[in-house]
Amino acid sequence: MLTTEDRKCSIIIFGATGDLAKRKLYPSIYNLYKKGKLSNNFAIIGAARRPWTNEVFRENVANSIHDANMNVDDNELDEFLNHFHYLSFDVTNVASYQELNELLSQLEETFSIPGNRIFYMAMAPQFFGTIASQLKSEGVTNTSGWNRLIIEKPFGHNLESAQKLNDELREAFDESAIYRIDHYLGKEMVQNIEVIRFANAMFEPLWNNRYISNVQITSSELLGVEDRGGYYDQSGALRDMVQNHMLQMVALLAMEPPIRLTTDEVRSEKIKALRALRPLESTDVEKYFVRGQYGPGIINEENVNGYRQESNVDPQSSTETFVAGKLLIDNFRWAGVPFYIRTGKRMTGKSTKIVIQFKELPMNLYYKSDDEKHPNLLIIHIQPDEGISIVLNGKKIGLSEGTTPVKLDYCSDCPDSINTPEAYEKLLYDCIIGDGTNFTHWDEVALSWNFVDKISNVWESTPAGDFPNYESGSMGPKVSDKLLAEDGFHWWPVIDDSAYSI
């Protein structure tokens, strides 16, 4: 059972001056503090190369909290900032780790912290292994409390590099102490997938190939690569989105009910689902996957550049900014049900939605023609709106005997409800209390890379000759529609929901 002592901890943020720490971590830690989820016995050490003082560091933390438009009490904030300390840090110098260990010991005595330490890697991934190794060799992890390591993506760039990184981390930390963060798993409605499935008698009996015809997962971005051109041109949408976020959502939708809601049992079922993904041969890639790259277009009535005109991007780049695919899961529950995924940048709008399309009745007496057919849908809205919609068939108003789709909505972030927590806030708290359920296990990472590598190997050996192949402001290349059309389906809209309702 979790005790108060277990929540007393030090959090060391490597990359403390970076964008991730400023935009996500400091506001999330402050929210936990305000809500009483963070024990008063805590210390935050920011470690980075810049020669900052504690005062400069605290000023930057305060600015990030104010920039997040949070309700801030100045007296409370001052007390909060007293727990923040800065250490100018060279990840390759053993002396820096010795200074870190000394500072930790001082702060743990000051704030009565029983040696519990979280090491957060909010920096370039090439240093993850080096830091983990030095933390162990210099005795920073040699404490009477627990040690936990949070790793941001990307976790490698293929299976081989991911395996190498994992081996390095495992030299210093047990698997149970490694928290591979996927911020999608912290989103309220992604976590709600399990509740929708396993806490509702009206859904779980229908959650199989007897009643579901297809599943669609779309994650579209309005923005381009912005200032991430250098990273993105080496990554692309397949590695940046599909290997982690998209396949994690597939696993949650496809997994079997766990025997209990523990970290090990939930992870076990997700791993089984990923193992059941039908592997792709090189000859299957073109049939089951589509790639795209955005060209110039119009967004919000303004002209925007194509991907190849973005900063730090190769003018002849063949990097994909859009991926659509058809996944098949070869197990008893899902045999024959296609899972369609698509993700891309510079699309019509920002939206992440899951659409579960149910099969038609064998004989629907109310359909006068195929044009009137409208299947039942369950729509899970993940971002920017959060909620659930069910699309049913109802009678047309008036004297007509025809049917019309009617959409029933549950909105979890409407104006009259409480704002949902930031994903990082929830995941940080999970790490503090030692709950790894919403973090990815190494087996999940390995299975995802194994699946994705087959696709990337084919694409890298046969560069796309038709890039760019979709305009900024569209929903991707038209050829992605054929993935569904060949099975008699079509993409459901994710930006304009008016197509679902009366």
MARKETOR-75119 format. One record per residue (C-alpha): residue in three letters; residue number from 1; x, y, z negated. Coordinates in steps of 0.001 Angstrom, whole numbers. Example, Ala and Ser with C-alpha at 12.3 -4.5 7.8 and 13.67 -1.06 7.14 Angstrom:
PT  res  n  px  py  pz
PT  ALA  1  12300  -4500  -7800
PT  SER  2  13670  -1060  -7140
END
This chain:
PT  res  n  px  py  pz
PT  MET  1  0  0  0
PT  LEU  2  1266  3477  903
PT  THR  3  2380  5508  -2110
PT  THR  4  3173  9196  -2575
PT  GLU  5  6857  8272  -2728
PT  ASP  6  6632  6731  753
PT  ARG  7  5534  10077  2258
PT  LYS  8  8443  12002  769
PT  CYS  9  10972  12279  3571
PT  SER  10  13553  14274  5498
PT  ILE  11  13052  14824  9237
PT  ILE  12  16154  15482  11316
PT  ILE  13  15343  16949  14741
PT  PHE  14  18131  16566  17297
PT  GLY  15  17476  19226  19933
PT  ALA  16  15924  21611  17425
PT  THR  17  16359  24662  19682
PT  GLY  18  14639  23033  22664
PT  ASP  19  11241  23504  24247
PT  LEU  20  9666  20325  22843
PT  ALA  21  10514  21260  19266
PT  LYS  22  9230  24793  19747
PT  ARG  23  5954  23979  21532
PT  LYS  24  4966  20742  19831
PT  LEU  25  6946  19665  16796
PT  TYR  26  7024  22770  14580
PT  PRO  27  3294  23587  14962
PT  SER  28  2465  19910  14344
PT  ILE  29  4588  19738  11190
PT  TYR  30  2962  22962  9947
PT  ASN  31  -508  21513  10543
PT  LEU  32  398  18415  8551
PT  TYR  33  1649  20661  5759
PT  LYS  34  -1547  22742  5708
PT  LYS  35  -3742  19636  5660
PT  GLY  36  -1843  18096  2766
PT  LYS  37  -664  15192  4916
PT  LEU  38  2959  16128  4332
PT  SER  39  4258  15745  790
PT  ASN  40  5714  18896  -768
PT  ASN  41  8848  16808  -1201
PT  PHE  42  10125  17158  2361
PT  ALA  43  13036  18701  4245
PT  ILE  44  13494  19518  7921
PT  ILE  45  16985  19727  9394
PT  GLY  46  17338  21192  12851
PT  ALA  47  20435  19955  14660
PT  ALA  48  21599  21502  17938
PT  ARG  49  24657  23047  19589
PT  ARG  50  23767  26713  19081
PT  PRO  51  25588  28468  16207
PT  TRP  52  22402  29469  14379
PT  THR  53  22023  30226  10693
PT  ASN  54  19165  29010  8490
PT  GLU  55  17575  32459  8807
PT  VAL  56  17662  32450  12613
PT  PHE  57  16293  28912  12680
PT  ARG  58  13438  29757  10318
PT  GLU  59  12575  32851  12333
PT  ASN  60  12326  30740  15483
PT  VAL  61  10160  28150  13721
PT  ALA  62  7848  30924  12477
PT  ASN  63  7592  32368  15991
PT  SER  64  6668  28977  17447
PT  ILE  65  3895  28586  14878
PT  HIS  66  2530  32068  15603
PT  ASP  67  2794  31446  19363
PT  ALA  68  613  28353  18914
PT  ASN  69  -2258  30666  17860
PT  MET  70  -2643  28941  14529
PT  ASN  71  -4378  30295  11457
PT  VAL  72  -1310  31278  9444
PT  ASP  73  -1113  32312  5797
PT  ASP  74  2122  34323  5465
PT  ASN  75  2781  33303  1852
PT  GLU  76  2143  29673  2688
PT  LEU  77  4376  29956  5760
PT  ASP  78  7254  31386  3697
PT  GLU  79  7054  28451  1311
PT  PHE  80  6906  26063  4287
PT  LEU  81  9984  27605  5914
PT  ASN  82  12041  27159  2735
PT  HIS  83  12147  23450  3632
PT  PHE  84  13882  24166  6973
PT  HIS  85  17655  24098  7339
PT  TYR  86  19896  24301  10371
PT  LEU  87  23111  22479  11270
PT  SER  88  25228  23377  14298
PT  PHE  89  25849  19934  15715
PT  ASP  90  28108  18190  18219
PT  VAL  91  26685  14733  18969
PT  THR  92  30126  13438  20030
PT  ASN  93  31987  14613  16905
PT  VAL  94  31977  12321  13845
PT  ALA  95  32520  15348  11600
PT  SER  96  29024  16587  12512
PT  TYR  97  27475  13360  11208
PT  GLN  98  29441  13625  7994
PT  GLU  99  28178  17206  7537
PT  LEU  100  24649  16004  8254
PT  ASN  101  24888  13277  5636
PT  GLU  102  26213  15744  3067
PT  LEU  103  23429  18247  3796
PT  LEU  104  20813  15490  3586
PT  SER  105  22080  14393  202
PT  GLN  106  21894  17984  -1081
PT  LEU  107  18354  18539  218
PT  GLU  108  17120  15177  -1042
PT  GLU  109  18290  16162  -4524
PT  THR  110  16738  19644  -4216
PT  PHE  111  13343  18374  -3061
PT  SER  112  13365  15026  -4917
PT  ILE  113  13270  12922  -1750
PT  PRO  114  14035  9206  -2281
PT  GLY  115  16312  8766  762
PT  ASN  116  13544  8383  3375
PT  ARG  117  14804  9724  6711
PT  ILE  118  13247  10227  10164
PT  PHE  119  15615  10917  13055
PT  TYR  120  13780  12567  15976
PT  MET  121  15505  12550  19399
PT  ALA  122  14107  15695  21051
PT  MET  123  16985  16055  23478
PT  ALA  124  18584  14657  26635
PT  PRO  125  18200  10835  26737
PT  GLN  126  21850  10198  27650
PT  PHE  127  22750  10950  24021
PT  PHE  128  20220  8605  22359
PT  GLY  129  22580  5657  22112
PT  THR  130  25533  7775  20985
PT  ILE  131  23548  9401  18179
PT  ALA  132  22077  6127  16929
PT  SER  133  25489  4473  16867
PT  GLN  134  27149  7369  15014
PT  LEU  135  24325  7603  12491
PT  LYS  136  25077  4051  11450
PT  SER  137  28880  4166  11651
PT  GLU  138  29088  7364  9580
PT  GLY  139  26715  6056  6921
PT  VAL  140  23831  8450  7576
PT  THR  141  21392  5530  7607
PT  ASN  142  22883  3987  4474
PT  THR  143  20261  5155  1977
PT  SER  144  18054  3672  -720
PT  GLY  145  14935  4662  1247
PT  TRP  146  13679  3847  4748
PT  ASN  147  15145  5041  8065
PT  ARG  148  13055  5567  11238
PT  LEU  149  14032  6653  14722
PT  ILE  150  11655  8488  17092
PT  ILE  151  12581  8294  20762
PT  GLU  152  11065  10536  23429
PT  LYS  153  10671  9336  27007
PT  PRO  154  12203  8584  29397
PT  PHE  155  13318  5290  27879
PT  GLY  156  15750  4441  30660
PT  HIS  157  15132  4903  34394
PT  ASN  158  14721  1210  35207
PT  LEU  159  14667  -2105  33353
PT  GLU  160  18459  -2493  33338
PT  SER  161  19129  961  31849
PT  ALA  162  16254  577  29385
PT  GLN  163  17688  -2753  28222
PT  LYS  164  21123  -1172  27763
PT  LEU  165  19664  1692  25735
PT  ASN  166  17599  -680  23645
PT  ASP  167  20657  -2785  22853
PT  GLU  168  22486  345  21673
PT  LEU  169  19591  1412  19452
PT  ARG  170  19159  -2059  18006
PT  GLU  171  22771  -1992  16832
PT  ALA  172  21735  700  14361
PT  PHE  173  17956  274  13837
PT  ASP  174  15609  -2694  13593
PT  GLU  175  12809  -2901  16148
PT  SER  176  10302  -2119  13394
PT  ALA  177  12140  1173  12700
PT  ILE  178  12170  2372  16340
PT  TYR  179  9197  4549  17285
PT  ARG  180  9072  5040  21074
PT  ILE  181  6721  7950  21465
PT  ASP  182  4136  8171  24241
PT  HIS  183  2100  11290  23505
PT  TYR  184  -871  9885  25446
PT  LEU  185  -1237  7301  22669
PT  GLY  186  -1753  10153  20219
PT  LYS  187  -4641  11656  22157
PT  GLU  188  -7976  11348  20414
PT  MET  189  -9866  9703  23268
PT  VAL  190  -7072  7281  24160
PT  GLN  191  -7205  6034  20573
PT  ASN  192  -10985  5978  20926
PT  ILE  193  -10781  3339  23680
PT  GLU  194  -10386  631  21045
PT  VAL  195  -13303  1985  19002
PT  ILE  196  -15597  2224  22042
PT  ARG  197  -14785  -1370  22941
PT  PHE  198  -14610  -3133  19606
PT  ALA  199  -17126  -1190  17471
PT  ASN  200  -20079  -1148  19866
PT  ALA  201  -22196  -4215  20582
PT  MET  202  -23527  -2601  23762
PT  PHE  203  -20075  -2505  25414
PT  GLU  204  -17874  -5411  24320
PT  PRO  205  -20191  -8159  25700
PT  LEU  206  -20129  -6366  29075
PT  TRP  207  -16355  -5748  29082
PT  ASN  208  -15433  -8399  31642
PT  ASN  209  -15564  -9414  35306
PT  ARG  210  -19192  -10544  35098
PT  TYR  211  -20425  -6987  34592
PT  ILE  212  -17626  -4579  35627
PT  SER  213  -16826  -4080  39309
PT  ASN  214  -13787  -1806  38967
PT  VAL  215  -11914  520  36609
PT  GLN  216  -10454  3872  37679
PT  ILE  217  -7858  5869  35757
PT  THR  218  -6971  9334  37045
PT  SER  219  -4490  11794  35577
PT  SER  220  -4253  14896  37732
PT  GLU  221  -2200  18033  37138
PT  LEU  222  -2887  21493  38516
PT  LEU  223  715  22581  37945
PT  GLY  224  3750  21656  40021
PT  VAL  225  7105  20648  38577
PT  GLU  226  7709  24180  37224
PT  ASP  227  11210  24317  35653
PT  ARG  228  11609  20514  35553
PT  GLY  229  12720  20178  39174
PT  GLY  230  16161  18812  38333
PT  TYR  231  14746  16060  36108
PT  TYR  232  11686  15343  38212
PT  ASP  233  13590  14919  41470
PT  GLN  234  15440  12000  39845
PT  SER  235  12287  10582  38322
PT  GLY  236  9124  11083  40346
PT  ALA  237  5533  10335  39402
PT  LEU  238  6085  6565  39278
PT  ARG  239  8658  6744  36482
PT  ASP  240  7315  9914  34863
PT  MET  241  3670  8808  34563
PT  VAL  242  2914  5272  35741
PT  GLN  243  5573  3350  33810
PT  ASN  244  4370  4735  30496
PT  HIS  245  1096  6685  30264
PT  MET  246  -897  4951  33003
PT  LEU  247  131  1392  32140
PT  GLN  248  -492  2055  28456
PT  MET  249  -4079  3036  29251
PT  VAL  250  -4467  -65  31423
PT  ALA  251  -3250  -2213  28513
PT  LEU  252  -5712  -644  26066
PT  LEU  253  -8602  -1160  28472
PT  ALA  254  -7649  -4732  29363
PT  MET  255  -6434  -6151  26033
PT  GLU  256  -8346  -8811  24138
PT  PRO  257  -9825  -7953  20722
PT  PRO  258  -7076  -8251  18080
PT  ILE  259  -7810  -10507  15116
PT  ARG  260  -7188  -7512  12857
PT  LEU  261  -6253  -3848  13329
PT  THR  262  -2614  -4117  12346
PT  THR  263  374  -2847  14315
PT  ASP  264  1633  -6325  15218
PT  GLU  265  -1771  -7683  16273
PT  VAL  266  -2703  -4689  18448
PT  ARG  267  715  -4667  20104
PT  SER  268  505  -8413  20694
PT  GLU  269  -2734  -8062  22650
PT  LYS  270  -1388  -5150  24703
PT  ILE  271  1684  -7188  25575
PT  LYS  272  -504  -10094  26707
PT  ALA  273  -2453  -7749  28987
PT  LEU  274  747  -6397  30554
PT  ARG  275  2039  -9945  31030
PT  ALA  276  -1148  -10751  32940
PT  LEU  277  -527  -7990  35524
PT  ARG  278  -176  -9658  38906
PT  PRO  279  3471  -9182  39921
PT  LEU  280  4140  -7460  43217
PT  GLU  281  6346  -8871  45921
PT  SER  282  8158  -6347  48105
PT  THR  283  5710  -7087  50931
PT  ASP  284  2761  -6215  48636
PT  VAL  285  3873  -2702  47709
PT  GLU  286  2609  -962  50834
PT  LYS  287  -723  -2765  50530
PT  TYR  288  -1334  -1966  46855
PT  PHE  289  424  1363  46274
PT  VAL  290  396  4799  47920
PT  ARG  291  2859  7625  47325
PT  GLY  292  2566  11289  48145
PT  GLN  293  4344  14617  47878
PT  TYR  294  2625  17984  47699
PT  GLY  295  3164  20615  50326
PT  PRO  296  2241  24312  50271
PT  GLY  297  -1358  25168  49519
PT  ILE  298  -3739  27450  47663
PT  ILE  299  -4323  27229  43897
PT  ASN  300  -6718  29683  42246
PT  GLU  301  -6738  31771  45440
PT  GLU  302  -2939  32100  45395
PT  ASN  303  -431  30564  47798
PT  VAL  304  1921  28080  46110
PT  ASN  305  5098  26387  47288
PT  GLY  306  5426  22800  48346
PT  TYR  307  7549  20451  46249
PT  ARG  308  10590  20795  48502
PT  GLN  309  10588  24573  47954
PT  GLU  310  10643  24240  44159
PT  SER  311  13703  25223  42122
PT  ASN  312  16395  22526  41721
PT  VAL  313  14689  20204  44222
PT  ASP  314  16434  18724  47269
PT  PRO  315  14950  20423  50402
PT  GLN  316  14773  16955  52021
PT  SER  317  13570  15158  48888
PT  SER  318  11631  11907  49219
PT  THR  319  10593  11970  45559
PT  GLU  320  6909  11220  45081
PT  THR  321  4702  13663  43164
PT  PHE  322  1613  11461  43586
PT  VAL  323  1029  7747  43059
PT  ALA  324  -2128  5715  43546
PT  GLY  325  -2267  1982  43054
PT  LYS  326  -4435  -1087  42753
PT  LEU  327  -3590  -3395  39854
PT  LEU  328  -4965  -6887  39354
PT  ILE  329  -4979  -8679  36018
PT  ASP  330  -4847  -12438  36295
PT  ASN  331  -6648  -13671  33212
PT  PHE  332  -10069  -15096  32408
PT  ARG  333  -11624  -11747  31465
PT  TRP  334  -10440  -9635  34397
PT  ALA  335  -9873  -11944  37369
PT  GLY  336  -11165  -10197  40488
PT  VAL  337  -11627  -6736  38910
PT  PRO  338  -9355  -4072  40448
PT  PHE  339  -7853  -1431  38180
PT  TYR  340  -7198  1672  40296
PT  ILE  341  -4779  4298  39030
PT  ARG  342  -3772  7672  40456
PT  THR  343  -1689  10509  39144
PT  GLY  344  -212  13574  40752
PT  LYS  345  845  17186  40552
PT  ARG  346  -619  20234  42286
PT  MET  347  -4017  18596  42546
PT  THR  348  -7474  20169  42405
PT  GLY  349  -7389  20543  38632
PT  LYS  350  -6069  19218  35332
PT  SER  351  -7960  16167  34195
PT  THR  352  -7423  12727  32731
PT  LYS  353  -10439  10449  32958
PT  ILE  354  -11237  6759  32885
PT  VAL  355  -14282  5600  34860
PT  ILE  356  -15639  2093  34283
PT  GLN  357  -18026  1158  37086
PT  PHE  358  -20530  -1588  36316
PT  LYS  359  -21861  -4055  38866
PT  GLU  360  -25234  -3558  40521
PT  LEU  361  -28248  -5644  39564
PT  PRO  362  -28775  -8619  41920
PT  MET  363  -32064  -7049  43058
PT  ASN  364  -32864  -3463  42134
PT  LEU  365  -36533  -2807  42958
PT  TYR  366  -36068  958  42815
PT  TYR  367  -33505  1270  45582
PT  LYS  368  -35232  2039  48876
PT  SER  369  -31954  2258  50783
PT  ASP  370  -28213  1911  50246
PT  ASP  371  -27978  5712  50116
PT  GLU  372  -29930  5714  46845
PT  LYS  373  -27642  3253  45113
PT  HIS  374  -25831  4625  42109
PT  PRO  375  -24054  2274  39717
PT  ASN  376  -23976  2660  35961
PT  LEU  377  -20771  4311  34764
PT  LEU  378  -18963  4734  31483
PT  ILE  379  -16659  7767  31647
PT  ILE  380  -14010  8405  29005
PT  HIS  381  -12841  12036  29141
PT  ILE  382  -9311  12280  27738
PT  GLN  383  -8190  15801  28700
PT  PRO  384  -8769  18716  28859
PT  ASP  385  -12276  17846  27651
PT  GLU  386  -12661  14992  25183
PT  GLY  387  -15729  12815  25055
PT  ILE  388  -17763  10022  26572
PT  SER  389  -20388  10046  29314
PT  ILE  390  -22784  7305  30349
PT  VAL  391  -24406  7499  33769
PT  LEU  392  -27763  5721  34037
PT  ASN  393  -30474  5603  36678
PT  GLY  394  -33636  7521  35882
PT  LYS  395  -36818  8361  37710
PT  LYS  396  -36775  11401  39950
PT  ILE  397  -38881  14214  38539
PT  GLY  398  -42221  14702  40290
PT  LEU  399  -44284  12428  42490
PT  SER  400  -41319  10631  44058
PT  GLU  401  -40742  6987  43132
PT  GLY  402  -37014  7152  43758
PT  THR  403  -34201  7122  41191
PT  THR  404  -31519  9638  40337
PT  PRO  405  -28353  9373  38232
PT  VAL  406  -28667  10860  34764
PT  LYS  407  -25560  11633  32705
PT  LEU  408  -25641  11362  28922
PT  ASP  409  -22763  13178  27237
PT  TYR  410  -21010  12949  23922
PT  CYS  411  -18483  15755  23530
PT  SER  412  -15917  15485  20741
PT  ASP  413  -14404  18951  21192
PT  CYS  414  -17442  21120  21870
PT  PRO  415  -17602  24597  20278
PT  ASP  416  -19562  23385  17249
PT  SER  417  -17141  20601  16350
PT  ILE  418  -13754  20532  14677
PT  ASN  419  -10725  20930  16928
PT  THR  420  -9050  17583  17498
PT  PRO  421  -5474  17238  16246
PT  GLU  422  -2539  17679  18575
PT  ALA  423  -1215  14297  19720
PT  TYR  424  2223  14981  18238
PT  GLU  425  691  15809  14889
PT  LYS  426  -1007  12430  14703
PT  LEU  427  2058  10519  15889
PT  LEU  428  4396  12281  13470
PT  TYR  429  2079  11404  10627
PT  ASP  430  1895  7777  11806
PT  CYS  431  5690  7595  11698
PT  ILE  432  5809  9125  8201
PT  ILE  433  3410  6464  6882
PT  GLY  434  5122  3694  8848
PT  ASP  435  2266  2904  11250
PT  GLY  436  3713  1883  14631
PT  THR  437  383  946  16265
PT  ASN  438  348  3961  18588
PT  PHE  439  3998  3637  19583
PT  THR  440  5302  1282  22259
PT  HIS  441  7093  -1948  21394
PT  TRP  442  10177  -2910  23372
PT  ASP  443  8289  -5794  25029
PT  GLU  444  5754  -3281  26399
PT  VAL  445  8561  -1090  27738
PT  ALA  446  10303  -4048  29378
PT  LEU  447  7135  -5391  31006
PT  SER  448  6225  -1943  32328
PT  TRP  449  9674  -1385  33822
PT  ASN  450  9659  -4860  35345
PT  PHE  451  6395  -4048  37131
PT  VAL  452  7414  -557  38239
PT  ASP  453  10915  -1512  39397
PT  LYS  454  9471  -3673  42184
PT  ILE  455  7723  -603  43576
PT  SER  456  10584  1854  43150
PT  ASN  457  13066  -561  44782
PT  VAL  458  10928  -721  47914
PT  TRP  459  10347  3023  48030
PT  GLU  460  14020  3844  47550
PT  SER  461  15037  1492  50347
PT  THR  462  12413  2902  52738
PT  PRO  463  12240  6694  52256
PT  ALA  464  8902  8242  53132
PT  GLY  465  8902  9815  56569
PT  ASP  466  5664  11771  56310
PT  PHE  467  6328  13927  53246
PT  PRO  468  4722  16283  52357
PT  ASN  469  1443  14458  52946
PT  TYR  470  -1079  16361  50825
PT  GLU  471  -1810  20030  50308
PT  SER  472  -1487  21655  46927
PT  GLY  473  -5004  22020  45568
PT  SER  474  -6271  18711  46985
PT  MET  475  -6778  15330  45308
PT  GLY  476  -3795  13716  47001
PT  PRO  477  -3164  12040  50360
PT  LYS  478  -6237  10760  52179
PT  VAL  479  -4649  7338  52585
PT  SER  480  -5198  6748  48858
PT  ASP  481  -8937  6547  49583
PT  LYS  482  -8312  3403  51639
PT  LEU  483  -7156  1507  48546
PT  LEU  484  -10735  1593  47309
PT  ALA  485  -12566  1684  50647
PT  GLU  486  -11146  -1718  51568
PT  ASP  487  -12930  -3132  48504
PT  GLY  488  -16142  -1183  49140
PT  PHE  489  -15502  1467  46452
PT  HIS  490  -14560  5146  46314
PT  TRP  491  -12831  7442  43847
PT  TRP  492  -15252  9024  41404
PT  PRO  493  -14771  12785  40968
PT  VAL  494  -12803  13854  37902
PT  ILE  495  -12930  17645  38249
PT  ASP  496  -16580  18307  39228
PT  ASP  497  -18933  16171  37142
PT  SER  498  -22050  17449  38921
PT  ALA  499  -21947  14424  41219
PT  TYR  500  -22875  12222  38266
PT  SER  501  -26030  13965  37099
PT  ILE  502  -29340  15355  38298
END
